[in-house]
Structures are given as C-alpha cells and as structure tokens.
Amino acid sequence: MQLTAKQKNILESIRELTMQKGEKPTSYRVCKHLVSQGAKESMKSVMQVIESLEKKELITRDDKKKIYLVENDSYGDAQNVMSIPLYGLASCGEALAYADDNSTDDFLQLSRSLFHRAEPEKLFAVKALGDSMNKEGIGDGDYVIFEKAEGQNDFEGKIVVAVINGMATIKRYKNMGKGIIGLFPHSTNETHHPIYLSEVDVIFVAGIFKKVLPVKFISL
C-alpha cells in the first residue's frame, strides 16, 4: 500500500502514542504530539491525513473520535526502518560495562519517524539495568536511545550515559560548581545516591537521552 511521506509520519505518530504510551489519541492529540516533535503541521492538515488513513482502513475511530490502529498486513515500509547499534548494559545504579563502536554486533530496528530531528547515524541504544532512573520512565531492562554527544559540551540538566573509567551509568548531569560534577539518580528507591566527580576525573559523556523503549512493548 502506497502512502505519502506525511501519511507515513502521522501513522507512525499514532503507532507511537498507541503502542508506547498506551493512548487512544484524538486528532488533536496527534497534532499536538507532532508539534512537540518539531513538525509544522496544522490541525486541518492532520485531520485530512487521518481521514485518508481511515479510508485506507489503516485506522478506525469510535464515536468519541478516538483513533485505533487496524492490523493490515498489506502495509509496510522497510525504507522507514533503520538499524542502530545496541551496546552492552548501562546501569541505572552502579556503573557497568559499556561497549564502544567497534565492539557491537547487535542492532535494534526502529522507525525513523520516532526521531524526527535526530541524525540516524548518531543514535545508539543501551539496555538499562536497575531502577535508579525509574521516575524518568527508564525501567530495569528497558532499551534507552541516546544521541552521540560528539562535539557537545552542554550537558547541564540532561539525562546522559556517562562512561567513568570504562564503566557506564545513566544519570542526570549537574555541574555543582567549584570543579564538582554530579550524576544524579531520580528514583522511587531511596537507596540510590548521586555520583560526585571532579572535573579532572576521567569521565566521558557518550550520549544524550532521546527516548526510552519499555520492554513490555517489545517482543523478546
């Protein structure tokens, strides 16, 4: 089934809201989601595309205008699927081993539509372990997508995967002043504590958080 680029983009947004966020979105919610992802779409334009997707029997709507995906084996777009490297475990507790670009032979298949403004070649995934970032929606075993931090140095307040002496951890970065860097957990588990480092320590911020893919939505 042939779809326009706009139709593909909006359909993938509906898939994301439905399958990852557990929603039954309305046209308004889809439009709002697209805008939050950097797309410049009007409500009228989104509604027109949703109506066309409904005519193609890829979605359906109830009497409250909530959208439901329709399973349709004739729809597929291999060109819209990309492979990104899946590295080793990155801890949401104490730091664990991290694989570099030259030591991975595993990949995740993802829709390009999930990452509107990111460059695919800069994306990578790690598998989270632990619960120290569960208040950020990052659970034990989840796949966490990062964008390589090459050439960047503004990490303040961002969730990062940091490599400390060859070990990786997922935390929120905070410059504490006086040469101190803090890597902070955000958890319902009060046993987790920040990691405090000196600016002169060997610390490498490998990536900046982009998205989490909960394992409960992934077939293992």
N, C-alpha and C positions, 0 to 999 in steps of 0.2 A: 504494500500500500504506500503510495507516494504522499509525503507530507511536505509542506513548505518549512523553511527554517523556523519561522515564527510558530507554526503549529507544533513542531518538534519541541521547541523551547518551552512552550506553555504546557504541553503534555508532560514533559519531564518535571516541570514545577508541580503539576498536580500529583505526579508519582511521588515526588519528594515529600509533599505535605501529607499525602495519604499513607505512604509506607514507612517513612522515617519519623514523622511527627504524630501519626495516628489520627489525623484530622479527616473530616469530610468537608472540604472547603467550599465556599461560595465563590462566585466570580469576583466579588470584591476582595475576598481573602487572597485569591490567586494574584490579582493585580497588585495588591499591597506587598505580597511576597516577592514578586518580580522587581518591583521598585526598590525593595530593600536589598536586592542582589545587584543593583546598579543598572537594571534595564529601564529604558524610557518608553513605557507603554501607557496608553490611555485606557480608562475603564471601557470606553466604547470599543476600542480595538480588541481588548482581551475578551469581551463578551462575544464579539463576532467570531473570534477564533474558537471559543468554547462551543458556540452553536455549530460551527463546521465540524468540530471533533465529535459532537453528539450525532450529527448526521452520518458521520463515518462509522458510528457505533463503537467508538473507542472509549467513550464515557457516557454516563447517563445521569440525569438529575431527578431528584424527587420533588414533591410539591412545595418544599421549602427552598428549592433551588440549590440544595447541597449536591456536590459532584461526587460520583462514584466511578472508579475505573471499571472498564469492561475487559475481561480477558479476551484477547483476539490474537490468535496465532499467526495471522497474516501480517501483523505489524512487527517490524524490526528494523534496526538501523545500525549495522555493525560499524559504520563510519563515525557514529556518535559515541562509540565506546572506546575508552583509552585504557592503557595499561600503565600503572605506576608502581615503582618498586616498593615491596613490603620488607622492611628491615626487621631486626630482632625485637625483643621485648624492651619496652621503655617503661620504667616503673612510675607508678603514682604513689610511691612510698620511698624506699631507699633505691639508689641508683642501680641499674642493671646493665648488662652488656648491650652495646649498640653496634650495628653493622654499618660499614661505610659503603660508598657507591660501588666499590669493587668486590664486595663480598655477599651480594644478594643474588639469589636465583629464583626468588618468589615474587609474584606480582598480584595486584588487585585490579579487577576490571571495573571501571567506573564510567558513568555517563559524563561527558564533557559539560552537559547542561547544569550539573551540580556545582560547577566552578566557573561562573560567568566571566570573572575578570582575572582569573589566575592563568599563568602560563603552564600548560601541562608538564613540560619538561622540568619544571621547578617543584613539582609536587612529589611527595613520598608519604608512605604510611608506616606507622609502627603499631604494634599490638600492646595496648596498655595492660599493666598488671598492678593491682592494688586499688584502694578506694580513696586515696588522699585528694583526688580531684572530682569526687562524685557530685559535689554541689555545682560543678560546671557541666554536669551531664556526661562526664567521662567515667565509665564504669569499668570494673575488672573484666578484661578480655575484649574490650571494645577496640575497633580499629580507629586510630586517630590520624587524620590527614594534616600534614604540615606543608608549608611552602618554604623552600630553602632560603636561609637568611643571608645568602652570599651578598656581600657589599652593603648590608644594612647594619646599623648600629643603634637604632631607636627601638629598644625592646621594652621601654618603661610601661608597666601595667599590663603587658601582653602575656598570654599563655605561650610558653616556649618548650621545646625539648632541648635541654642543655646537656652537654657531654662534659663530664668532670673526670679528668684522668682516665679517659676511655670508657667511662660508665655514663649511662643516660638516665635522665629523670624528667618528668613532665611537671612543671610548676609555673606559677605566675611570677614574672620578673619584676623586681623592685630595687631601684637604686636608693640606698638608705643614707647616702652622704658619708663624708669622711672616709671614702675609699672602701665602703662596705656595700656588697650586693646581697640581696635576699631573694631566695627562691621559695615562694610561699605555697603551701597546700590550701585547698578550700574543700573541706570535708565535713561530713556528719560524724566522723570518727575523730574524737579529740586526742587520740594518741599520736597523731601526726604533727610534726613540728617543722618550722622553716629550716632551710639550709642557709647558713651565713658564710659568705666567701669574701675574700679580699680581691680588689681589682687586679692585684698582681698574681692571683692564683691562675692555674691553667684551666680556663673554662671556655668552652666553645658552644655558642648557641647555634645549633644545627638547623632549626626551623621554627617558624611562627605558626601557631594554630590556625587552621582553616575550618575544619569540620570534624565531627565525630560520627562514626557509623556504628550504632549499637549492635552488638552481636545477636540480639533477639530478633533482628530483622534480616539476618544473614543466614543462609543455609550452609551449615558446616558439614 
